[in-house]
């Protein structure tokens, strides 16, 4: 709830705005593989402390691994949902696909071979995943540009930096150069 309140306060939006709901869903779904991996690595300590966690209540870690994979799959839908809802560009869906493919691969690797080392890899992947995901969300946001900067100096600096990142990305992106030369770009789903 605090990130949703923060989002509403920072943007002047409502808690039920689609962007806010996507942020909340992202944070909720992200925490599950993150937490289950952490609790799997420290299941002995949790058992000693008397905590009834999923990894503590099972012998082989199969249910924990299944939960990690399930929530990784759920999380992988967010870029497509946000693109389909018009909150982000289509490129967020494509770049999110790459980011989520790696996270899903790590999750499935943990499911195939349930060791502390594999759980640690899921945990470390989740630590890098969230800032990458959120930065991509911001870079590809369609609604960020619609909000007015007003006289907020920090917002103007973020807008300036965001525009610089977008321009650099466009210079490197094959899709962008193809799109600028042709109205028939096969990747363009929404404008």
N, C-alpha and C positions, 0 to 999 in steps of 0.2 A: 504494500500500500504506500509506503513513503516515496518510492520512485514515481508513482502515479500522481501523488500530491505535488511532488517537485515538478513534474512535467506540466501539470496544470498551472502551477504558480509561475513557472518560467515562460510559458507560452500564452497564458491567459485563456487557455482552452478548458474544455470540460473533461471530467473524468471518463465520460462515455464517448468521447471522440474516438474515431477509429484508430488514430495514431497512438493514443493512450492505451487503448485496449490491446493493440499489437505489442506495445512496450511491455505491458503487464503480462501478456501471454508469453513473450520471449523470456522474460525474467523467471516466470514460474516454470516453464518447460526446461530452461537452461539449468536451473538449480538441481534438478533431479539426477541427471547423469553425474554432475559435479559432486553432489552429496553422497550418492550411492557408491561412487568410486572411493571417496574419502572414507566412508564408513566401512567399506570392504577392507581397505588397507589397515584400518585400526579396529577391526572387529574383536580382536582379543582384548584390547583395552576397554572397549565398550561392554563386553561380556563381564569383565572384572568389575566394572563400575555398576553393573546391574541394569544397563540400558537394553531395552528390547527393540533392537534395530533389525531390519530384514537380514543383513548379513550375519547377525548374531544368532538368529533363529533357524538358520539352515546350515547344513554340513558342507555342501558342495559349491555354494555360490551361484547356482543356476538361476534362481529367482532374481537375485540381484543383477546378474548379467542381462537377463531378459528385460528387466525394468530399465536398465541403462540403454539398451538398444531401442526399446519402445519409445522412450522419451526423446532419444536422438532422432528417431523418425518423425515424431510429432513436431519437434523443433525445426526440422528441415522443411516443413510446409510453410513456415512464416514468410520467407521471401516471396513465394508464389502468391500467397494470400495478399500480401501488401502490394504487390505489383498488380494483381487482379482488381484490388480495391481502389487503385489509382493513387495510392499514397506514395509509392516509389516508382521509379522507372523500371522498365523490363530488364534492364541490365542488372538490377539488384537481384532479380530472380536467377539470372544466369551466374552471377558471381557468388550468390548465396548457394547455388548448386555445387560449386567447387568447394566452398568452405564446408558445407554440410557433407559432401562426399567424403572428405577427409575425416570428419568427426564420426560419421557412420562406419567408416572403415576401422577406426580405432575401437569403436564400441563393439563391432562384430569380432574383432580380434580378441577383445576381452571375453566375449561370449564363448569363443572357440577354446581359449586357453585362460582359464580363470586363475591368475596369479596376482600377487601384490604388484609386480612390475607392470603388468598389463593394466591393472586398476590405476596405478600411478600415471600411466600414459593417458588414460581417459581423464584423470583429474587435471593433469598439466595441459592437455588439449582444451579442456573447458576453460582454463584460465586465459588462454590466448584467444579462444573462440569469441567470448563475449565482447571484448573491445573491438575486435575485427568486425564482428557482426554489426555492432552499433555504429561504428565509423562508416561502414558501407551503407547502412540505413540512412545516415545523415547525408552522405555524399549523393545518394540517389533519391533523396526526399523530394517530392514534388510540392508538398505542402509547406516545407521550410521557406521556400522562396515566396510563397503567398502571404506569409506573415510579415507585417511591417516592422522595420527596424526602429522606428520612432527616433528618440534621441539617445538610445542606449548605446554607449561607446563600446561595451563588450560585445554586444550583438553585432555591431557594424564590423568589428574586427573579425569575429567568427565568420560573418558573411563574406568578407574579403578573402580570408584564408580558404574558406570552402570553395569559393569561385576559382581561386588559384589551383586548388587540388583538382577540381573538375576539369579545368582547362588543360592541366598536365595530363590527366587521364585521357582526355579526348585526343591529345597529340599522339599518345601511345596506342590507342585502341583501333584495331583494324575495323571493327564494327562502325565506329564513328566516321572514319574516313569513307567507308563504303556508303553509309547512310547519307553523308553530305554530297556524294557523287550520284546517288540514285534514290529515287523515291520508292524503289521496289526492294528495299532491304528485307531479307527473309527473317531477321531477328526482331524487327520492330513489331510489337503487338499492340502497344498503346502509345499515344503521344503524350 
